């Protein structure tokens, strides 16, 4: 009988959980998915309308990015060099430049690298940390909705710690499995209605989610790499502006599922500030 996999968050035992592609740690409860990651190295059809996705996310991204950058300026007032890992089309980079950072991005997906560069962003095409010089050091490193897509969690955090300058700050903005949308989708999945759950995991897309964390999970994993917690911020899950474009960015998704997601989002939107958020940013500091 094959031995169970070891949890990269706490070292516990990963056990099968509800689906043949999903595991849960018996010790810390983190969720881990064995979904294929097939990020295209060359521009290709990737199942996502990147223009629609960018338009749909623009409003909520800019609001959340402003919050992240304000937090980072407070935590590291003298910081200059910022690295955005998995920068996508450059959502964060232009705002970081405006906030006074020397911002650099790393992005493996060829479908969005040129879009980021066309906006004036400085982006290295490739995977983190291989796309960087070994000696590169940054005052701030940000994983903005990226860490949950990386199978080698411990390797990514170890590399981030290595590329941080002494006293530097790491920002991990990840979907929070305590959030309203994840809890509702999980409840529906338990009774056989898996469409929303599959969508949150981004099953079938080139870069699906392979983790669902809580801040406690991130703190545990970061401490294993010598990084100390420095705070956290609740972020907005969605905004109505651009919502339909964001939902329909996943091509070939059934219109009925898109409509249900849209109507549910409209219904709960007035209550979102009072309900658990699906997005939390956690900050960590490297020893000086």
C-alpha positions as CSV (number, residue, x, y, z in Angstrom):
1,X,0.0,0.0,0.0
2,X,1.4,3.4,-1.0
3,X,2.2,5.8,1.7
4,X,0.2,9.1,1.9
5,X,1.8,12.3,0.7
6,X,3.3,14.7,3.3
7,X,1.6,18.1,3.7
8,X,3.9,21.0,2.6
9,X,2.3,23.3,5.1
10,X,2.8,21.4,8.3
11,X,4.4,18.1,7.5
12,X,1.2,16.2,8.3
13,X,-0.5,13.4,6.3
14,X,-2.5,14.3,3.1
15,X,-5.5,12.1,2.8
16,X,-8.1,11.6,0.0
17,X,-11.0,14.1,0.4
18,X,-14.3,13.9,-1.5
19,X,-12.8,13.7,-5.0
20,X,-10.1,11.6,-6.6
21,X,-8.2,14.9,-7.4
22,X,-8.5,16.4,-3.9
23,X,-6.6,15.8,-0.6
24,X,-6.9,17.3,2.9
25,X,-4.2,17.4,5.5
26,X,-5.3,15.3,8.6
27,X,-3.3,17.7,10.8
28,X,-3.8,21.3,9.6
29,X,-6.8,20.9,7.2
30,X,-5.2,22.6,4.1
31,X,-6.8,21.4,0.8
32,X,-4.5,20.3,-2.0
33,X,-5.5,19.4,-5.5
34,X,-3.7,17.1,-7.9
35,X,-4.8,19.0,-11.0
36,X,-2.5,19.3,-14.0
37,X,-0.7,22.7,-14.4
38,X,-0.1,23.4,-18.1
39,X,0.9,27.0,-18.4
40,X,1.7,27.7,-22.1
41,X,5.3,28.8,-22.8
42,X,4.2,30.2,-26.2
43,X,1.1,32.2,-27.0
44,X,-1.8,29.8,-27.6
45,X,-5.5,29.3,-27.0
46,X,-5.7,28.8,-23.2
47,X,-9.4,28.6,-22.5
48,X,-9.5,32.1,-21.1
49,X,-10.4,35.4,-22.8
50,X,-7.6,37.4,-21.3
51,X,-9.0,40.8,-22.5
52,X,-12.3,40.0,-20.9
53,X,-10.6,38.8,-17.7
54,X,-8.5,41.9,-17.5
55,X,-11.5,44.2,-18.0
56,X,-13.5,42.3,-15.5
57,X,-10.9,42.3,-12.8
58,X,-9.6,45.9,-13.3
59,X,-11.8,47.6,-10.7
60,X,-11.5,45.1,-7.9
61,X,-7.8,44.5,-8.6
62,X,-7.0,48.2,-8.5
63,X,-8.8,48.7,-5.2
64,X,-7.1,45.7,-3.6
65,X,-3.7,46.6,-5.1
66,X,-4.0,50.0,-3.5
67,X,-4.6,48.4,-0.2
68,X,-1.7,46.0,-0.6
69,X,0.7,48.8,-1.6
70,X,-0.4,51.0,1.3
71,X,0.3,48.1,3.7
72,X,3.7,47.4,2.2
73,X,4.7,51.1,2.4
74,X,3.7,51.0,6.1
75,X,5.6,47.8,6.8
76,X,8.6,48.8,4.7
77,X,8.7,52.6,4.3
78,X,12.3,52.6,2.8
79,X,11.7,49.7,0.4
80,X,12.6,50.3,-3.3
81,X,12.8,47.0,-5.2
82,X,9.5,45.1,-5.6
83,X,9.0,41.7,-7.3
84,X,5.6,40.6,-8.4
85,X,5.6,36.8,-8.9
86,X,3.2,35.7,-11.6
87,X,2.4,39.3,-12.5
88,X,0.0,38.4,-15.3
89,X,-0.8,41.4,-17.5
90,X,0.8,43.8,-15.0
91,X,-2.2,44.6,-12.7
92,X,0.1,45.5,-9.8
93,X,3.2,46.7,-11.5
94,X,2.0,50.0,-12.8
95,X,0.4,50.9,-9.5
96,X,3.6,49.9,-7.7
97,X,5.7,52.1,-9.9
98,X,3.3,55.0,-9.1
99,X,3.7,54.2,-5.4
100,X,7.5,54.8,-5.7
101,X,8.7,51.2,-6.1
102,X,11.1,49.9,-8.7
103,X,8.8,47.1,-9.9
104,X,9.7,44.0,-11.7
105,X,7.5,41.1,-12.7
106,X,8.0,37.4,-13.4
107,X,5.3,35.6,-15.5
108,X,5.4,32.1,-17.1
109,X,2.3,32.5,-19.3
110,X,3.2,33.6,-22.8
111,X,-0.4,34.7,-23.4
112,X,-0.1,37.7,-21.0
113,X,3.6,38.6,-21.0
114,X,3.4,40.7,-24.1
115,X,0.3,42.4,-22.7
116,X,2.2,43.3,-19.6
117,X,5.2,44.6,-21.5
118,X,2.9,46.6,-23.8
119,X,1.8,48.5,-20.7
120,X,5.4,49.5,-19.9
121,X,6.0,46.8,-17.3
122,X,9.4,45.2,-16.8
123,X,8.7,41.5,-16.9
124,X,10.9,38.4,-17.2
125,X,9.2,35.5,-19.0
126,X,9.6,32.3,-17.1
127,X,8.9,30.6,-13.8
128,X,9.9,31.9,-10.4
129,X,12.7,31.6,-9.3
130,X,14.4,30.3,-12.5
131,X,13.7,33.4,-14.5
132,X,15.7,35.5,-12.0
133,X,19.5,35.8,-11.5
134,X,20.5,33.9,-8.5
135,X,21.9,37.0,-6.9
136,X,18.8,39.1,-7.3
137,X,17.4,40.6,-4.1
138,X,14.2,42.5,-3.5
139,X,12.9,44.6,-0.6
140,X,9.3,43.4,-1.2
141,X,8.1,40.2,-3.0
142,X,4.4,39.8,-3.8
143,X,2.4,36.7,-4.7
144,X,-0.9,38.3,-5.8
145,X,-3.4,35.5,-6.3
146,X,-0.5,33.2,-7.4
147,X,0.8,31.0,-4.6
148,X,-2.4,28.9,-4.7
149,X,-1.4,27.9,-8.3
150,X,2.1,26.6,-7.5
151,X,2.4,22.8,-6.7
152,X,5.8,23.2,-5.0
153,X,4.6,25.4,-2.2
154,X,7.7,24.9,0.1
155,X,10.0,25.5,-2.8
156,X,8.3,28.8,-3.8
157,X,8.4,30.1,-0.2
158,X,12.1,29.0,0.2
159,X,13.0,30.8,-3.0
160,X,11.1,33.9,-1.9
161,X,12.9,33.9,1.4
162,X,16.2,33.6,-0.5
163,X,15.5,36.5,-2.8
164,X,14.3,38.8,-0.1
165,X,16.8,41.3,1.2
166,X,17.4,41.3,5.0
167,X,14.4,42.8,6.7
168,X,12.4,42.5,3.5
169,X,8.6,41.8,3.4
170,X,6.7,39.0,1.6
171,X,3.1,39.5,0.7
172,X,0.9,36.5,0.1
173,X,-2.6,37.4,-1.2
174,X,-4.4,34.1,-1.6
175,X,-8.1,32.9,-1.7
176,X,-9.3,32.2,1.8
177,X,-11.2,28.9,2.2
178,X,-13.1,30.5,5.1
179,X,-14.8,32.8,2.7
180,X,-18.5,32.9,1.8
181,X,-18.2,31.9,-1.8
182,X,-15.9,29.0,-1.1
183,X,-18.2,27.8,1.8
184,X,-21.3,27.9,-0.4
185,X,-19.6,26.2,-3.3
186,X,-18.3,23.5,-1.0
187,X,-21.8,22.9,0.5
188,X,-23.2,22.6,-3.0
189,X,-20.5,20.2,-3.9
190,X,-21.3,18.0,-1.0
191,X,-24.8,17.4,-2.4
192,X,-23.6,16.7,-5.9
193,X,-23.7,20.2,-7.4
194,X,-20.1,20.7,-8.3
195,X,-20.1,23.4,-10.9
196,X,-19.3,26.3,-8.6
197,X,-16.7,24.2,-6.7
198,X,-15.0,23.2,-10.0
199,X,-15.0,26.9,-11.0
200,X,-13.3,28.1,-7.8
201,X,-10.6,25.4,-8.2
202,X,-10.4,26.4,-11.9
203,X,-10.5,22.8,-13.0
204,X,-9.7,22.3,-16.7
205,X,-7.8,25.6,-17.0
206,X,-4.1,25.8,-17.8
207,X,-3.3,27.1,-14.3
208,X,-5.8,25.7,-11.8
209,X,-5.8,26.3,-8.0
210,X,-3.8,23.5,-6.4
211,X,-4.2,24.9,-2.8
212,X,-6.9,26.5,-0.7
213,X,-5.4,28.1,2.4
214,X,-6.3,30.1,5.5
215,X,-4.0,32.7,7.0
216,X,-3.0,30.2,9.7
217,X,-1.8,27.8,7.0
218,X,0.3,30.5,5.4
219,X,1.8,31.5,8.7
220,X,2.7,27.9,9.4
221,X,4.3,27.4,6.0
222,X,6.2,30.7,6.1
223,X,7.6,30.1,9.6
224,X,9.1,26.9,8.2
225,X,11.2,29.1,5.9
226,X,12.3,31.5,8.7
227,X,9.7,34.2,7.9
228,X,7.8,35.9,10.7
229,X,4.1,37.1,10.5
230,X,3.8,40.9,10.1
231,X,0.1,41.3,9.7
232,X,-2.9,40.6,7.4
233,X,-5.6,42.5,5.5
234,X,-9.1,41.6,4.4
235,X,-9.5,42.3,0.7
236,X,-12.6,42.7,-1.5
237,X,-13.8,39.5,-3.1
238,X,-15.6,41.3,-6.0
239,X,-17.0,44.5,-7.3
240,X,-20.1,44.8,-9.5
241,X,-18.2,46.8,-12.2
242,X,-16.9,44.3,-14.7
243,X,-18.4,41.3,-12.9
244,X,-20.1,39.8,-15.9
245,X,-17.0,40.1,-18.0
246,X,-15.0,38.5,-15.2
247,X,-17.4,35.5,-15.0
248,X,-17.5,35.0,-18.8
249,X,-13.8,35.2,-19.2
250,X,-13.6,31.4,-18.9
251,X,-14.5,30.3,-22.4
252,X,-16.9,27.4,-23.0
253,X,-18.4,27.6,-19.5
254,X,-22.2,26.9,-19.6
255,X,-24.2,30.1,-19.7
256,X,-26.5,28.7,-17.0
257,X,-23.6,28.4,-14.6
258,X,-22.4,31.9,-15.4
259,X,-25.8,33.3,-14.9
260,X,-26.2,31.5,-11.6
261,X,-22.8,32.9,-10.4
262,X,-23.8,36.4,-11.5
263,X,-27.2,36.4,-9.8
264,X,-25.8,34.9,-6.6
265,X,-23.0,37.6,-6.5
266,X,-25.6,40.3,-7.1
267,X,-27.7,39.0,-4.2
268,X,-24.9,38.8,-1.6
269,X,-23.0,41.9,-2.7
270,X,-24.7,44.3,-0.2
271,X,-23.7,41.9,2.6
272,X,-20.1,41.2,1.6
273,X,-18.6,43.6,4.1
274,X,-20.3,41.7,6.9
275,X,-19.6,38.2,5.7
276,X,-16.3,36.3,5.6
277,X,-14.1,37.4,2.7
278,X,-12.7,35.0,0.1
279,X,-9.5,37.1,-0.1
280,X,-6.9,37.7,2.6
281,X,-3.4,39.2,2.2
282,X,-0.8,38.0,4.7
283,X,2.5,39.7,5.3
284,X,5.8,38.2,6.5
285,X,9.2,39.6,7.3
286,X,12.6,38.2,6.9
287,X,15.0,38.8,9.8
288,X,17.3,41.8,9.3
